[in-house]
Amino acid sequence: PARRYLLLSAFVWGATMAPFFSLWSQEGLQTVVDTQAGSEVGRWFRPLVITPVTEEAFKGLFLLWLLVYRRSDTRGLMNGIVLGGLVGAGFAFTEQILYFGNVTVTYMSSRATEGSAVTTFVTSLVLRGIMVPFMHPFFVAFIGLGISCATAIEGRFGQAVSVIVGFLFAVFLHGLWDWAGLAASDRFLILKIYTFVILPLFLGLVIFALLLRRRQWVPAPTISTN
């Protein structure tokens, strides 16, 4: 059991502050990269580096704040998974609204009979509505695990290592997924990454969380009246 306001705060942070600062920082960094290295480099550098780093950093900032100021609320691996997942769910909530809105407006402004527009619209609905809704909660859960592990470690260096490892793993998975979408040489790479990397890890994390929950749940003792 966790405080409801803490769970709500995690979701609200993910749905408001995290996407706002992520978009703001991405636009600024994109301008710097385009100016210094050219737009061709910036075209792939943003989804592979800028987007994963900024989004996971601002999502994880809430969890880092808890580690520093509310350490007791981040103790236990289950707390890390739940709080990280809720931050990611909030982020996904806002991102999906923006993405679906953009896709819908683009489709409505094109000819209804235009094949490419229909294909893009349907593909986006399937991809965003079925395959990837859990992506952001999945990524941030690993940051949460790193944060919760840090609470059990003595020494600042060990705590920092735990947090950084969780953050880098989330960034790696995020960047891997974005790279799969950019690789035009293999049209099915995104499905391969999804099937053989993302989905197994996600199911493994779910099973791990269920085992943690089962271990934490202790049935109340039965009192005999005889």
N, CA, C and O of each residue as an XYZ file, in Angstrom:
904
protein
N       0.838     -1.208      0.000
C       0.000      0.000      0.000
C       0.871      1.257      0.000
O       1.834      1.354      0.761
N       0.534      2.188     -0.836
C       1.288      3.442     -0.922
C       0.334      4.610     -0.767
O      -0.875      4.476     -0.959
N       0.888      5.744     -0.422
C       0.044      6.928     -0.283
C      -0.533      7.311     -1.640
O       0.186      7.370     -2.637
N      -1.813      7.567     -1.667
C      -2.465      7.851     -2.939
C      -1.940      9.118     -3.583
O      -1.809      9.186     -4.805
N      -1.638     10.120     -2.773
C      -1.138     11.370     -3.357
C       0.219     11.169     -4.005
O       0.563     11.863     -4.962
N       1.000     10.214     -3.483
C       2.306      9.929     -4.075
C       2.135      9.263     -5.442
O       2.840      9.600     -6.393
N       1.204      8.324     -5.535
C       0.931      7.669     -6.809
C       0.391      8.672     -7.821
O       0.783      8.661     -8.988
N      -0.512      9.538     -7.365
C      -1.066     10.559     -8.253
C       0.021     11.541     -8.688
O       0.054     11.962     -9.844
N       0.899     11.901     -7.771
C       1.978     12.830     -8.112
C       2.902     12.247     -9.167
O       3.359     12.962    -10.059
N       3.179     10.945     -9.071
C       4.034     10.289    -10.062
C       3.394     10.355    -11.441
O       4.067     10.658    -12.426
N       2.101     10.074    -11.514
C       1.399     10.116    -12.805
C       1.339     11.534    -13.360
O       1.566     11.754    -14.550
N       1.033     12.493    -12.493
C       0.910     13.885    -12.934
C       2.257     14.419    -13.419
O       2.318     15.127    -14.424
N       3.328     14.085    -12.713
C       4.654     14.525    -13.167
C       4.933     13.972    -14.569
O       5.391     14.698    -15.452
N       4.656     12.703    -14.758
C       4.895     12.091    -16.060
C       4.033     12.672    -17.159
O       4.453     12.719    -18.315
N       2.821     13.120    -16.815
C       1.892     13.624    -17.825
C       2.066     15.106    -18.119
O       1.577     15.586    -19.141
N       2.747     15.841    -17.251
C       2.832     17.295    -17.437
C       4.277     17.797    -17.541
O       4.721     18.194    -18.618
N       4.993     17.779    -16.444
C       6.321     18.387    -16.414
C       7.328     17.620    -17.272
O       8.115     18.226    -17.999
N       7.303     16.302    -17.188
C       8.289     15.497    -17.940
C       8.180     15.710    -19.452
O       9.200     15.971    -20.089
N       6.981     15.611    -20.059
C       6.922     15.853    -21.506
C       7.208     17.295    -21.886
O       7.791     17.548    -22.941
N       6.808     18.251    -21.045
C       7.064     19.658    -21.364
C       8.568     19.934    -21.428
O       9.063     20.485    -22.412
N       9.285     19.549    -20.379
C      10.730     19.802    -20.356
C      11.468     18.951    -21.386
O      12.505     19.362    -21.906
N      10.934     17.767    -21.681
C      11.563     16.925    -22.702
C      11.483     17.586    -24.067
O      12.487     17.682    -24.772
N      10.298     18.041    -24.441
C      10.130     18.697    -25.742
C      10.941     19.982    -25.820
O      11.563     20.274    -26.842
N      10.930     20.742    -24.740
C      11.666     22.010    -24.715
C      13.162     21.769    -24.895
O      13.812     22.458    -25.682
N      13.707     20.802    -24.175
C      15.145     20.525    -24.270
C      15.504     19.890    -25.604
O      16.579     20.152    -26.144
N      14.619     19.058    -26.142
C      14.888     18.415    -27.430
C      14.983     19.431    -28.553
O      15.845     19.320    -29.424
N      14.105     20.415    -28.537
C      14.146     21.442    -29.581
C      15.442     22.243    -29.501
O      16.050     22.553    -30.525
N      15.861     22.575    -28.282
C      17.100     23.328    -28.122
C      18.324     22.537    -28.542
O      19.198     23.056    -29.238
N      18.389     21.278    -28.120
C      19.526     20.437    -28.481
C      19.533     20.118    -29.975
O      20.595     20.008    -30.588
N      18.348     19.970    -30.552
C      18.260     19.713    -31.990
C      18.835     20.885    -32.778
O      19.531     20.685    -33.774
N      18.548     22.091    -32.340
C      19.083     23.283    -32.995
C      20.602     23.316    -32.923
O      21.273     23.654    -33.898
N      21.140     22.959    -31.754
C      22.597     22.945    -31.581
C      23.242     21.920    -32.509
O      24.241     22.215    -33.166
N      22.669     20.715    -32.564
C      23.229     19.652    -33.404
C      23.133     20.021    -34.880
O      24.087     19.820    -35.632
N      21.993     20.556    -35.297
C      21.823     20.957    -36.703
C      22.813     22.047    -37.083
O      23.342     22.058    -38.195
N      23.061     22.962    -36.155
C      23.984     24.063    -36.442
C      25.432     23.590    -36.510
O      26.192     24.008    -37.383
N      25.806     22.710    -35.575
C      27.197     22.290    -35.479
C      27.553     21.124    -36.408
O      28.669     21.055    -36.924
N      26.598     20.207    -36.618
C      26.913     18.993    -37.390
C      26.104     18.853    -38.670
O      26.410     18.002    -39.505
N      25.077     19.679    -38.834
C      24.256     19.595    -40.035
C      22.952     18.858    -39.786
O      22.864     18.017    -38.891
N      21.953     19.174    -40.574
C      20.628     18.590    -40.393
C      20.590     17.100    -40.685
O      19.756     16.384    -40.131
N      21.482     16.621    -41.548
C      21.505     15.191    -41.864
C      21.903     14.368    -40.643
O      21.333     13.307    -40.387
N      22.882     14.863    -39.894
C      23.272     14.191    -38.653
C      22.169     14.334    -37.615
O      21.853     13.386    -36.897
N      21.588     15.524    -37.541
C      20.523     15.769    -36.578
C      19.306     14.905    -36.796
O      18.559     14.632    -35.856
N      19.095     14.466    -38.039
C      17.915     13.653    -38.360
C      17.910     12.336    -37.614
O      16.854     11.872    -37.187
N      19.077     11.724    -37.451
C      19.142     10.456    -36.720
C      19.641     10.632    -35.287
O      19.359      9.798    -34.427
N      20.392     11.726    -35.022
C      20.944     11.939    -33.688
C      19.840     12.209    -32.667
O      19.944     11.799    -31.511
N      18.777     12.902    -33.101
C      17.701     13.207    -32.151
C      16.987     11.949    -31.661
O      16.885     11.753    -30.450
N      16.485     11.082    -32.558
C      15.771      9.906    -32.046
C      16.663      8.888    -31.350
O      16.203      8.165    -30.467
N      17.927      8.824    -31.733
C      18.807      7.815    -31.157
C      19.480      8.256    -29.863
O      19.801      7.418    -29.020
N      19.698      9.555    -29.692
C      20.434     10.047    -28.526
C      19.627     11.070    -27.731
O      19.363     10.882    -26.543
N      19.239     12.157    -28.404
C      18.597     13.264    -27.688
C      17.289     12.835    -27.040
O      17.077     13.070    -25.851
N      16.414     12.208    -27.815
C      15.098     11.836    -27.286
C      15.184     10.842    -26.141
O      14.575     11.086    -25.099
N      15.915      9.721    -26.273
C      15.985      8.786    -25.145
C      16.585      9.403    -23.878
O      16.081      9.179    -22.777
N      17.650     10.170    -24.035
C      18.327     10.730    -22.866
C      17.445     11.760    -22.162
O      17.278     11.703    -20.944
N      16.884     12.691    -22.916
C      16.083     13.748    -22.287
C      14.797     13.196    -21.671
O      14.439     13.566    -20.553
N      14.103     12.318    -22.391
C      12.837     11.812    -21.879
C      13.039     10.959    -20.633
O      12.304     11.111    -19.657
N      14.025     10.064    -20.653
C      14.249      9.232    -19.474
C      14.788     10.067    -18.310
O      14.493      9.779    -17.150
N      15.565     11.087    -18.615
C      16.104     11.942    -17.554
C      14.989     12.703    -16.848
O      14.945     12.733    -15.618
N      14.097     13.313    -17.601
C      13.039     14.111    -16.965
C      11.963     13.232    -16.347
O      11.322     13.640    -15.379
N      11.754     12.045    -16.879
C      10.845     11.112    -16.208
C      11.455     10.631    -14.899
O      10.775     10.549    -13.877
N      12.747     10.313    -14.942
C      13.406      9.803    -13.750
C      13.689     10.848    -12.695
O      14.020     10.504    -11.561
N      13.568     12.124    -13.046
C      13.858     13.197    -12.089
C      12.939     13.126    -10.880
O      13.361     13.423     -9.763
N      11.693     12.738    -11.093
C      10.746     12.606     -9.980
C      11.214     11.513     -9.020
O      11.158     11.689     -7.803
N      11.668     10.402     -9.557
C      12.140      9.298     -8.730
C      13.424      9.677     -7.993
O      13.626      9.283     -6.844
N      14.286     10.439     -8.657
C      15.517     10.903     -8.008
C      15.191     11.844     -6.858
O      15.844     11.806     -5.815
N      14.186     12.684     -7.047
C      13.742     13.575     -5.970
C      13.262     12.764     -4.769
O      13.550     13.104     -3.622
N      12.528     11.687     -5.048
C      12.068     10.832     -3.952
C      13.243     10.200     -3.215
O      13.233     10.089     -1.989
N      14.257      9.787     -3.977
C      15.424      9.171     -3.352
C      16.121     10.138     -2.402
O      16.589      9.741     -1.335
N      16.188     11.402     -2.792
C      16.909     12.398     -1.990
C      16.073     12.879     -0.801
O      16.581     13.007      0.313
N      14.784     13.144     -1.050
C      13.964     13.779     -0.027
C      12.914     12.865      0.614
O      12.417     13.163      1.700
N      12.579     11.772     -0.041
C      11.558     10.859      0.490
C      12.048      9.419      0.357
O      11.368      8.575     -0.227
N      13.190      9.157      0.882
C      13.838      7.853      0.687
C      12.937      6.687      1.109
O      12.936      5.641      0.461
N      12.182      6.862      2.180
C      11.349      5.765      2.682
C      10.291      5.348      1.671
O       9.850      4.199      1.681
N       9.877      6.259      0.799
C       8.852      5.940     -0.188
C       9.396      5.162     -1.382
O       8.624      4.643     -2.188
N      10.715      5.078     -1.501
C      11.304      4.370     -2.633
C      11.974      3.067     -2.199
O      12.592      2.391     -3.021
N      11.861      2.706     -0.924
C      12.450      1.456     -0.463
C      11.612      0.280     -0.964
O      10.382      0.312     -0.934
N      12.302     -0.743     -1.418
C      11.604     -1.922     -1.924
C      11.500     -1.883     -3.431
O      11.128     -0.864     -4.013
N      11.834     -3.010     -4.067
C      11.819     -3.063     -5.524
C      10.426     -2.832     -6.096
O      10.274     -2.254     -7.172
N       9.407     -3.290     -5.365
C       8.040     -3.108     -5.859
C       7.680     -1.632     -5.943
O       7.014     -1.206     -6.887
N       8.118     -0.849     -4.958
C       7.865      0.591     -4.990
C       8.514      1.231     -6.211
O       7.925      2.099     -6.856
N       9.738      0.794     -6.524
C      10.417      1.341     -7.692
C       9.691      1.043     -8.981
O       9.571      1.910     -9.846
N       9.199     -0.191     -9.119
C       8.470     -0.574    -10.333
C       7.163      0.204    -10.449
O       6.834      0.727    -11.514
N       6.421      0.275     -9.345
C       5.105      0.929     -9.372
C       5.241      2.426     -9.643
O       4.564      2.960    -10.521
N       6.104      3.098     -8.901
C       6.251      4.541     -9.074
C       6.842      4.882    -10.438
O       6.391      5.821    -11.094
N       7.854      4.120    -10.869
C       8.406      4.337    -12.200
C       7.379      4.075    -13.284
O       7.285      4.824    -14.256
N       6.605      3.004    -13.114
C       5.571      2.699    -14.099
C       4.515      3.783    -14.201
O       4.032      4.081    -15.293
N       4.153      4.378    -13.071
C       3.139      5.430    -13.092
C       3.663      6.711    -13.739
O       2.924      7.396    -14.447
N       4.929      7.036    -13.498
C       5.526      8.189    -14.190
C       5.490      7.958    -15.696
O       5.109      8.844    -16.461
N       5.893      6.751    -16.117
C       5.874      6.427    -17.533
C       4.474      6.403    -18.113
O       4.269      6.800    -19.260
N       3.502      5.937    -17.328
C       2.115      5.907    -17.804
C       1.592      7.325    -18.038
O       0.878      7.577    -19.008
N       1.951      8.238    -17.152
C       1.555      9.628    -17.340
C       2.162     10.221    -18.594
O       1.492     10.930    -19.345
N       3.442      9.924    -18.820
C       4.127     10.411    -20.021
C       3.475      9.847    -21.277
O       3.225     10.575    -22.238
N       3.200      8.542    -21.262
C       2.570      7.902    -22.418
C       1.183      8.484    -22.672
O       0.773      8.635    -23.823
N       0.465      8.809    -21.608
C      -0.881      9.387    -21.729
C      -0.842     10.663    -22.564
O      -1.618     10.827    -23.505
N       0.072     11.563    -22.208
C       0.186     12.827    -22.935
C       0.733     12.623    -24.338
O       0.228     13.209    -25.296
N       1.760     11.798    -24.462
C       2.377     11.566    -25.769
C       1.399     10.943    -26.760
O       1.377     11.315    -27.933
N       0.587      9.987    -26.283
C      -0.360      9.333    -27.187
C      -1.415     10.316    -27.686
O      -1.804     10.276    -28.853
N      -1.873     11.194    -26.803
C      -2.854     12.201    -27.210
C      -2.273     13.099    -28.298
O      -2.922     13.354    -29.313
N      -1.053     13.573    -28.084
C      -0.400     14.440    -29.069
C      -0.170     13.693    -30.383
O      -0.388     14.242    -31.463
N       0.268     12.452    -30.285
C       0.583     11.680    -31.483
C      -0.683     11.347    -32.269
O      -0.721     11.523    -33.487
N      -1.712     10.869    -31.584
C      -2.966     10.543    -32.267
C      -3.596     11.781    -32.881
O      -4.161     11.731    -33.973
N      -3.492     12.896    -32.162
C      -4.033     14.139    -32.713
C      -3.327     14.544    -33.983
O      -3.969     14.937    -34.958
N      -2.006     14.453    -33.983
C      -1.218     14.809    -35.166
C      -1.525     13.885    -36.340
O      -1.690     14.347    -37.468
N      -1.602     12.581    -36.078
C      -1.893     11.605    -37.141
C      -3.292     11.829    -37.710
O      -3.495     11.761    -38.922
N      -4.249     12.094    -36.831
C      -5.627     12.300    -37.284
C      -5.752     13.552    -38.130
O      -6.407     13.537    -39.172
N      -5.122     14.647    -37.686
C      -5.169     15.896    -38.451
C      -4.507     15.717    -39.810
O      -5.015     16.202    -40.821
N      -3.375     15.021    -39.835
C      -2.675     14.771    -41.100
C      -3.539     13.944    -42.049
O      -3.593     14.218    -43.248
N      -4.210     12.939    -41.509
C      -5.058     12.088    -42.338
C      -6.260     12.855    -42.881
O      -6.617     12.717    -44.051
N      -6.881     13.664    -42.023
C      -8.071     14.405    -42.441
C      -7.737     15.477    -43.470
O      -8.585     15.835    -44.287
N      -6.514     15.990    -43.439
C      -6.123     17.017    -44.401
C      -5.686     16.429    -45.736
O      -5.472     17.173    -46.693
N      -5.550     15.107    -45.817
C      -5.171     14.448    -47.065
C      -6.412     13.880    -47.729
O      -7.506     13.919    -47.165
N      -6.238     13.371    -48.889
C      -7.343     12.739    -49.589
C      -7.638     11.389    -48.955
O      -6.731     10.607    -48.673
N      -8.907     11.132    -48.738
C      -9.307      9.885    -48.080
C      -8.923      8.663    -48.894
O      -8.724      7.582    -48.341
N      -8.820      8.829    -50.193
C      -8.503      7.700    -51.061
C      -7.002      7.532    -51.295
O      -6.573      6.598    -51.972
N      -6.216      8.437    -50.737
C      -4.783      8.363    -50.932
C      -4.224      7.181    -50.149
O      -4.349      7.114    -48.926
N      -3.608      6.254    -50.869
C      -3.160      5.016    -50.246
C      -2.169      5.207    -49.138
O      -2.292      4.575    -48.089
N      -1.174      6.072    -49.336
C      -0.139      6.273    -48.330
C      -0.710      6.866    -47.042
O      -0.284      6.511    -45.943
N      -1.679      7.772    -47.189
C      -2.289      8.390    -46.008
C      -3.065      7.364    -45.194
O      -2.991      7.353    -43.965
N      -3.809      6.503    -45.878
C      -4.581      5.469    -45.191
C      -3.648      4.491    -44.494
O      -3.881      4.110    -43.346
N      -2.591      4.085    -45.191
C      -1.632      3.143    -44.616
C      -0.963      3.717    -43.374
O      -0.824      3.038    -42.356
N      -0.550      4.981    -43.475
C       0.091      5.637    -42.337
C      -0.859      5.741    -41.157
O      -0.466      5.521    -40.011
N      -2.110      6.077    -41.442
C      -3.110      6.238    -40.380
C      -3.351      4.912    -39.666
O      -3.317      4.850    -38.437
N      -3.595      3.852    -40.435
C      -3.877      2.543    -39.838
C      -2.655      2.000    -39.100
O      -2.774      1.469    -37.996
N      -1.486      2.137    -39.712
C      -0.260      1.662    -39.082
C      -0.014      2.380    -37.766
O       0.385      1.761    -36.779
N      -0.250      3.676    -37.749
C      -0.039      4.461    -36.527
C      -0.989      4.022    -35.423
O      -0.598      3.929    -34.259
N      -2.240      3.752    -35.792
C      -3.212      3.309    -34.795
C      -2.810      1.965    -34.199
O      -2.896      1.766    -32.987
N      -2.372      1.046    -35.054
C      -1.967     -0.275    -34.568
C      -0.707     -0.175    -33.716
O      -0.624     -0.758    -32.635
N       0.275      0.578    -34.224
C       1.557      0.691    -33.527
C       1.396      1.382    -32.185
O       1.869      0.891    -31.161
N       0.721      2.533    -32.199
C       0.592      3.332    -30.988
C      -0.518      2.835    -30.065
O      -0.445      3.016    -28.850
N      -1.540      2.212    -30.641
C      -2.670      1.796    -29.818
C      -2.545      0.407    -29.238
O      -3.175      0.104    -28.224
N      -1.733     -0.457    -29.865
C      -1.650     -1.845    -29.429
C      -0.240     -2.228    -28.983
O      -0.065     -2.838    -27.928
N       0.768     -1.869    -29.789
C       2.115     -2.366    -29.536
C       2.881     -1.592    -28.466
O       3.594     -2.197    -27.665
N       2.749     -0.278    -28.438
C       3.664      0.510    -27.609
C       3.063      1.283    -26.440
O       3.770      2.108    -25.861
N       1.802      1.071    -26.053
C       1.308      1.842    -24.913
C       2.092      1.605    -23.626
O       2.182      2.497    -22.782
N       2.661      0.405    -23.470
C       3.368      0.085    -22.228
C       4.839      0.485    -22.259
O       5.537      0.302    -21.262
N       5.329      1.025    -23.369
C       6.756      1.282    -23.532
C       7.323      2.217    -22.457
O       8.312      1.884    -21.803
N       6.706      3.373    -22.276
C       7.244      4.338    -21.316
C       7.184      3.822    -19.877
O       8.166      3.974    -19.151
N       6.066      3.214    -19.427
C       6.095      2.623    -18.093
C       7.174      1.552    -17.953
O       7.804      1.419    -16.904
N       7.373      0.795    -19.022
C       8.387     -0.263    -19.038
C       9.788      0.319    -18.880
O      10.585     -0.183    -18.089
N      10.088      1.376    -19.632
C      11.412      1.997    -19.553
C      11.673      2.564    -18.161
O      12.712      2.296    -17.560
N      10.733      3.340    -17.659
C      10.961      4.044    -16.389
C      10.985      3.081    -15.208
O      11.563      3.394    -14.167
N      10.363      1.913    -15.359
C      10.390      0.929    -14.275
C      11.825      0.534    -13.939
O      12.132      0.253    -12.781
N      12.705      0.510    -14.939
C      14.099      0.160    -14.685
C      14.824      1.283    -13.938
O      15.714      1.026    -13.128
N      14.434      2.528    -14.217
C      14.987      3.634    -13.424
C      14.506      3.494    -11.986
O      15.271      3.697    -11.043
N      13.230      3.145    -11.824
C      12.693      2.928    -10.489
C      13.410      1.815     -9.746
O      13.648      1.922     -8.543
N      13.756      0.747    -10.454
C      14.499     -0.342     -9.826
C      15.882      0.132     -9.373
O      16.348     -0.221     -8.290
N      16.529      0.938    -10.223
C      17.829      1.483     -9.850
C      17.737      2.372     -8.631
O      18.606      2.338     -7.759
N      16.669      3.181     -8.568
C      16.460      4.076     -7.428
C      16.203      3.272     -6.157
O      16.783      3.558     -5.110
N      15.341      2.276     -6.248
C      15.007      1.486     -5.063
C      16.202      0.672     -4.580
O      16.374      0.489     -3.375
N      17.028      0.182     -5.498
C      18.251     -0.528     -5.098
C      19.203      0.417     -4.368
O      19.895      0.011     -3.434
N      19.235      1.676     -4.797
C      20.132      2.653     -4.180
C      19.797      2.885     -2.714
O      20.681      3.207     -1.920
N      18.522      2.725     -2.344
C      18.138      2.938     -0.946
C      18.723      1.885     -0.019
O      18.848      2.111      1.185
N      19.085      0.724     -0.582
C      19.635     -0.360      0.236
C      21.158     -0.382      0.217
O      21.768     -1.260      0.827
N      21.776      0.562     -0.469
C      23.231      0.594     -0.611
C      23.803      1.688      0.283
O      23.300      2.811      0.309
N      24.845      1.350      1.004
C      25.537      2.338      1.826
C      26.666      2.964      1.015
O      27.418      2.264      0.337
N      26.772      4.258      1.089
C      27.820      4.955      0.347
C      27.266      5.630     -0.888
O      26.486      5.047     -1.641
N      27.675      6.851     -1.080
C      27.173      7.650     -2.200
C      27.579      7.064     -3.548
O      26.802      7.100     -4.502
N      28.801      6.522     -3.629
C      29.276      5.997     -4.910
C      28.415      4.828     -5.367
O      27.996      4.778     -6.523
N      28.154      3.903     -4.478
C      27.322      2.751     -4.829
C      25.908      3.169     -5.204
O      25.320      2.612     -6.131
N      25.365      4.140     -4.496
C      24.029      4.638     -4.817
C      24.008      5.264     -6.199
O      23.085      5.040     -6.982
N      25.045      6.060     -6.494
C      25.114      6.711     -7.805
C      25.215      5.679     -8.924
O      24.586      5.828     -9.972
N      26.011      4.630     -8.697
C      26.155      3.582     -9.705
C      24.817      2.901     -9.968
O      24.460      2.654    -11.120
N      24.077      2.596     -8.904
C      22.773      1.943     -9.047
C      21.809      2.803     -9.854
O      21.120      2.303    -10.743
N      21.759      4.085     -9.547
C      20.859      4.999    -10.264
C      21.270      5.122    -11.728
O      20.421      5.085    -12.619
N      22.572      5.270    -11.979
C      23.068      5.457    -13.342
C      22.824      4.211    -14.185
O      22.446      4.318    -15.351
N      23.036      3.029    -13.606
C      22.810      1.783    -14.352
C      21.343      1.657    -14.763
O      21.042      1.317    -15.907
N      20.429      1.933    -13.824
C      19.007      1.883    -14.156
C      18.648      2.882    -15.238
O      17.881      2.569    -16.148
N      19.204      4.090    -15.142
C      18.932      5.128    -16.137
C      19.484      4.739    -17.504
O      18.787      4.869    -18.511
N      20.722      4.267    -17.552
C      21.345      3.919    -18.829
C      20.645      2.744    -19.496
O      20.546      2.697    -20.722
N      20.157      1.794    -18.699
C      19.438      0.660    -19.289
C      18.131      1.132    -19.918
O      17.753      0.666    -20.993
N      17.439      2.058    -19.247
C      16.214      2.620    -19.814
C      16.510      3.386    -21.099
O      15.769      3.273    -22.076
N      17.594      4.168    -21.103
C      17.986      4.920    -22.292
C      18.349      3.964    -23.430
O      17.991      4.204    -24.583
N      19.055      2.888    -23.105
C      19.444      1.907    -24.125
C      18.217      1.278    -24.783
O      18.148      1.190    -26.009
N      17.254      0.842    -23.980
C      16.044      0.227    -24.541
C      15.263      1.221    -25.387
O      14.757      0.877    -26.455
N      15.167      2.453    -24.905
C      14.458      3.497    -25.643
C      15.155      3.769    -26.975
O      14.505      3.842    -28.018
N      16.482      3.920    -26.934
C      17.235      4.169    -28.155
C      17.185      3.001    -29.115
O      17.143      3.199    -30.329
N      17.188      1.775    -28.585
C      17.094      0.576    -29.428
C      15.773      0.543    -30.182
O      15.726      0.205    -31.365
N      14.707      0.896    -29.487
C      13.384      0.918    -30.126
C      13.317      1.992    -31.212
O      12.782      1.748    -32.294
N      13.849      3.162    -30.930
C      13.855      4.228    -31.931
C      14.719      3.853    -33.129
O      14.367      4.153    -34.270
N      15.850      3.197    -32.872
C      16.724      2.767    -33.962
C      16.021      1.755    -34.859
O      16.172      1.793    -36.080
N      15.257      0.855    -34.259
C      14.524     -0.139    -35.047
C      13.535      0.530    -35.982
O      13.307      0.051    -37.092
N      12.945      1.636    -35.542
C      11.996      2.348    -36.397
C      12.671      3.128    -37.507
O      12.041      3.437    -38.519
N      13.963      3.456    -37.330
C      14.679      4.231    -38.344
C      15.361      3.360    -39.391
O      15.659      3.830    -40.489
N      15.607      2.110    -39.064
C      16.366      1.228    -39.961
C      15.525      0.850    -41.172
O      14.731     -0.089    -41.126
N      15.712      1.594    -42.255
C      14.913      1.375    -43.456
C      15.377      0.155    -44.244
O      14.640     -0.348    -45.091
N      16.578     -0.324    -43.978
C      17.098     -1.462    -44.737
C      16.365     -2.761    -44.409
O      16.360     -3.688    -45.218
N      15.752     -2.835    -43.242
C      14.985     -4.017    -42.846
C      13.628     -3.562    -42.354
O      13.512     -3.038    -41.246
N      12.601     -3.754    -43.164
C      11.263     -3.279    -42.812
C      10.692     -4.006    -41.608
O       9.796     -3.488    -40.941
N      11.194     -5.192    -41.322
C      10.646     -5.991    -40.229
C      11.508     -5.933    -38.971
O      11.253     -6.657    -38.008
N      12.525     -5.075    -38.976
C      13.406     -5.001    -37.813
C      12.654     -4.563    -36.574
O      12.909     -5.070    -35.481
N      11.732     -3.630    -36.730
C      10.992     -3.139    -35.574
C      10.159     -4.252    -34.943
O      10.004     -4.298    -33.722
N       9.623     -5.149    -35.772
C       8.870     -6.288    -35.255
C       9.803     -7.293    -34.581
O       9.441     -7.912    -33.580
N      10.996     -7.449    -35.130
C      11.971     -8.372    -34.543
C      12.416     -7.880    -33.168
O      12.465     -8.649    -32.208
N      12.737     -6.591    -33.087
C      13.154     -6.021    -31.800
C      12.019     -6.126    -30.788
O      12.241     -6.449    -29.622
N      10.820     -5.853    -31.241
C       9.647     -5.912    -30.366
C       9.422     -7.332    -29.860
O       9.173     -7.538    -28.672
N       9.508     -8.314    -30.763
C       9.184     -9.697    -30.433
C      10.256    -10.375    -29.597
O       9.948    -11.108    -28.657
N      11.514    -10.131    -29.940
C      12.600    -10.891    -29.316
C      13.351    -10.136    -28.220
O      14.161    -10.734    -27.512
N      13.098     -8.832    -28.066
C      13.792     -8.059    -27.033
C      12.799     -7.394    -26.080
O      12.782     -7.686    -24.884
N      11.973     -6.496    -26.622
C      11.096     -5.684    -25.783
C      10.047     -6.536    -25.077
O       9.906     -6.461    -23.856
N       9.315     -7.340    -25.833
C       8.220     -8.123    -25.249
C       8.703     -9.131    -24.206
O       8.098     -9.210    -23.137
N       9.768     -9.910    -24.464
C      10.242    -10.830    -23.420
C      10.687    -10.120    -22.145
O      10.403    -10.585    -21.041
N      11.388     -8.986    -22.295
C      11.809     -8.237    -21.114
C      10.608     -7.690    -20.349
O      10.588     -7.697    -19.118
N       9.620     -7.223    -21.080
C       8.418     -6.691    -20.444
C       7.691     -7.789    -19.665
O       7.302     -7.585    -18.515
N       7.508     -8.956    -20.296
C       6.838    -10.063    -19.620
C       7.653    -10.534    -18.417
O       7.092    -10.897    -17.383
N       8.981    -10.526    -18.559
C       9.829    -10.883    -17.429
C       9.674     -9.918    -16.275
O       9.654    -10.329    -15.115
N       9.564     -8.630    -16.587
C       9.379     -7.618    -15.546
C       8.020     -7.792    -14.866
O       7.909     -7.638    -13.649
N       6.995     -8.108    -15.643
C       5.663     -8.340    -15.075
C       5.681     -9.533    -14.125
O       5.141     -9.461    -13.021
N       6.301    -10.628    -14.554
C       6.391    -11.813    -13.700
C       7.166    -11.503    -12.425
O       6.783    -11.925    -11.334
N       8.260    -10.760    -12.576
C       9.060    -10.367    -11.414
C       8.235     -9.536    -10.445
O       8.314     -9.738     -9.233
N       7.444     -8.604    -10.965
C       6.597     -7.760    -10.115
C       5.531     -8.589     -9.407
O       5.244     -8.355     -8.233
N       4.949     -9.547    -10.103
C       3.929    -10.407     -9.487
C       4.531    -11.258     -8.367
O       3.900    -11.471     -7.332
N       5.756    -11.740     -8.583
C       6.425    -12.516     -7.539
C       6.731    -11.647     -6.320
O       6.587    -12.090     -5.180
N       7.154    -10.405     -6.572
C       7.391     -9.477     -5.470
C       6.107     -9.201     -4.702
O       6.098     -9.163     -3.471
N       5.046     -9.011     -5.435
C       3.755     -8.721     -4.794
C       3.287     -9.912     -3.958
O       2.784     -9.748     -2.846
N       3.459    -11.097     -4.504
C       3.057    -12.306     -3.767
C       3.882    -12.477     -2.506
O       3.377    -12.922     -1.475
N       5.157    -12.121     -2.594
C       6.032    -12.247     -1.438
C       5.682    -11.235     -0.365
O       5.804    -11.523      0.826
N       5.250    -10.055     -0.773
C       4.923     -9.003      0.187
C       3.566     -9.227      0.837
O       3.331     -8.794      1.965
N       2.651     -9.924      0.102
C       1.297    -10.099      0.620
C       1.285    -11.252      1.595
O       1.635    -12.379      1.247
N       0.880    -10.964      2.819
C       0.796    -11.992      3.846
C      -0.645    -12.054      4.317
O      -1.161    -11.046      4.800
N      -1.322    -13.200      4.197
C      -2.714    -13.288      4.628
C      -2.853    -13.076      6.122
O      -1.996    -13.480      6.908
N      -3.941    -12.440      6.493
C      -4.199    -12.192      7.912
C      -4.433    -13.504      8.628
O      -5.068    -14.401      8.073
N      -3.935    -13.638      9.848
C      -4.127    -14.895     10.596
C      -5.590    -15.112     10.945
O      -6.325    -14.175     11.256
N      -5.981    -16.355     10.885
C      -7.362    -16.721     11.231
C      -7.470    -16.955     12.727
O      -6.707    -17.735     13.297
N      -8.406    -16.287     13.352
C      -8.588    -16.406     14.818
C      -9.756    -17.337     15.082
O     -10.888    -17.078     14.675
N      -9.467    -18.378     15.745
C     -10.521    -19.352     16.067
C     -11.291    -18.877     17.288
O     -10.719    -18.384     18.261
N     -12.613    -19.039     17.207
C     -13.480    -18.658     18.338
C     -13.836    -19.845     19.198
O     -14.564    -19.710     20.181
N     -13.313    -21.040     18.825
C     -13.629    -22.241     19.605
C     -12.783    -22.308     20.883
O     -12.915    -23.252     21.662
